[in-house]
Structures are given as structure tokens and as C-alpha cells.
Amino acid sequence: MSALLPTYVRSGLSFARGEGAFLFTETGERYLDFSSGIAVTALGHAHPHLVEALTEQAKKVWHVSNLHHIAEQERLGERLCAATFADRVFFANSGAEAVEAAIKAARRYHFVNGAPERYRLVTFEGAFHGRTLATIAAGGQAKHLEGFGPPVDGFDQVSGFDIDAVEAAIGEETAGVLIEPIMGEGGMREVSYRFLQDLRALCDDKGVLLVLDEVQTGVGRTGRFYAHEWAGITPDIMASAKGLGGGFPVGACLTTEAVGQAMTPGSHGSTFGGNPLAMAVGNAVLDVVLAPGFLEGVAQMGLRLKQRLAGLADEHSDVIAEVRGQGLMIGLKCKVENLQLLAELRDRGMLSVQAGDNVVRLLPPLIVGEDEIDLACNTIDAACAALKTRA
């Protein structure tokens, strides 16, 4: 019997090493990794620049706490601000922590500006924001809330992307609106650019904050540094994580100056957040992702993948109902049970991820090339054909 809490349904696979877009088991079997640790290993496995950055930092100092100046933290913060809307950054260890910081920042902003009654956030049905008590309440999904007592107060959910419904949900206690540009866990449901633009205008009109959860969509995943850039808007607060550390735990809450000023000494903190090891890797990730032409390459590979998948959806219309997503964040809405397609892919040496709404997520590393995309599509083709013969 395992000593671990039984909170995961594990595949039974165990990987000894990885290289680029591939993982290798302890017995040498190769798997094409189109899960990327759920959109985390953005630069693939064992990327030499990341390995070098972590190794060099490990020889110096691992941890000093945020009681002291951390040069690599300052550098990463400055680079993130220079590349985004933000003026301030708080570093954490995960996406859930980044979203928690975002929730606190939104509340704190109104508190210091004379409106402590503004603490509630409007959120969206089907969202996923993490596994803490506050973030499961923000997501509002019954399967995540079950057994953990009364949900944390402060979240008002609306169904669908209806701007009139959002406006109706905003009241005198509303601090802001929290949304993912693409709902990854919720079934790769895309939020239209127009809706994001309308949200921005509505928040400005009502004097509330626009808070984006870009934990999964950020750091190049959609072909832009952050997904909201496609809509031509900027948030007031944004949570980032996953790809930011390329596999090393890094989370960040980015804010405007107005919001950042509200987070005074002692208002928030983290023991491990922004430690030297994490910051060295985070800076190495930005070296690659922000290099000229990299994001354009992600967009091109994403287009190639989506076009190939559209053809497969036509050919296997009894298995694939719809192709969703953008860049290298793609979902296959299934007509069969998504777990069946996941199993067929795994049996053929390809890893993918389950999502809500009966979707299979394809989240390859951002360094994926044409050969790996073609291999993935050929594998999906074979898996769909096998499912049809068993129907």
C-alpha cells in the first residue's frame, strides 16, 4: 500500500528521463509528451539552458527568504513588467497561490481606497482557479467543493459569457471580475476577444478590477506572451504560473501600480516564493520565450496542429466533435468518452490530458516541431480509427 494520500488516479507509468518533447520510462519505452505536465514543461524536458541555470544557481545559494534582497527575483520582476501591462510582481510557488494573491490584492485595493465593503469577485461557471479553499470557491465546481464544508464567501458566479449577466452580478460589494481567457480545465472553452473587451470596458465603467487567471494560458502557450494580448486589452491583476518555471515551481501575481501600492509590508508573504533557484530558472525561461521569433514560431506550430486536427475531426466525425483552443493549447471535444481516447493515445505512446466537457487536452511543449506534430496527428488518427472499429 502506498504511503501517499489517494488523491490522484495515476496512469501506472513511471518516467526515468525526458528529452525535448519525449519522455522515457524506466524500461526505455518512449512517449510523445503532449501533456507537458499539464502545460508546465513549456520548453520541454531537460532543456539545456534551464538545466545550466538551475545547476549554476544550486552551486551558489538555494534559499535566503524574502527578508533579504534577491537579485534574480528583482531581475525577473523587472523583465515581466517590461514585457507586460504590470508595474509590480509578487512571486509565489504555484498557480493557486498566484490566484490567491490576486484575490487578496483585489480586496486590498478597495480597502485602502476607502471601500472595504468591496470584496466580492464575479466568476464564471466551469472555471478552475486552483485547489485552495478560496480558489475552489471561485471556481464553484461541485466536484471540487464536495466535503470541504461551506464554500468561502465572496464569489458570485454567472453562467456563459454574457456581458449583461456580468453587469447584473456587479453590486456595491463587487471588487472585480475574475476570468480565464481560455478555460483549460473547464473544457478548453475560449472566451471571445469581444467579450474580454466588453469586460474591460464594464470594469472601467463600474470602478471594479479586471483580474485574469493566465496560469495555463500564459508564457507563450497561445502564441502571445499572455493570451489577453490577442484581445488588445490589459487587466489590473493577473495570475501566472505553470510555464513560467518550465517545470520548476514558480507562480506570480502581476498588478498595476495602483493595485500594487495597496499591498503594503506585512499584507502578504511567502516563505519559498521567489527563492533563488526558482528565479534563476524563471529568468532562463524568459531568455528563450522572449527571444526574437520564438512566440511567432509557437503561433505557427499551433496553426499547423489545429489545421491537421481539423482534418482529423472531419475524417473521424464520430469520435471528434470539435477542435477548440489556440496556439499550443488545443482541445478535442469528443463524441466518445474522453478517457477512451486518452487510453488509446497512451497505448500508442502519446500522453495527453483530460478536461471537462468531455475534452482531451493537447498541450505540447512550446519547442515542439513539425515532426512531433505530425507524429501526434498520426497517432490521433490511429487511435480514432481503433475506437471506430470497436464501436
Secondary structure, DSSP 8 states (H G I E B T S, - for coil): --SS-S-----S--EEEEEBTEEEETT--EEEESSHHHHT-TT-BS-HHHHHHHHHHHTT-S---TTS--HHHHHHHHHHHHHSS-SEEEEESSHHHHHHHHHHHHHHHHHHTT-TT--EEEEETT----SSHHHHHHH--HHHHTTS-S--S-EEEE-SS-HHHHHHH--TTEEEEEE-SEETTTTSEE--HHHHHHHHHHHHHHT-EEEEE-TTTTTTTTSSSSGGGGGT---SEEEE-GGGGTTS--EEEEE-HHHHTTS-TTS---SSTT-HHHHHHHHHHHHHHTSTTHHHHHHHHHHHHHHHHHHHHHHTTTTEEEEEEETTEEEEEESS-HHHHHHHHHHTTEE-EEETTTEEEE---TT--HHHHHHHHHHHHHHHHHHHHH-
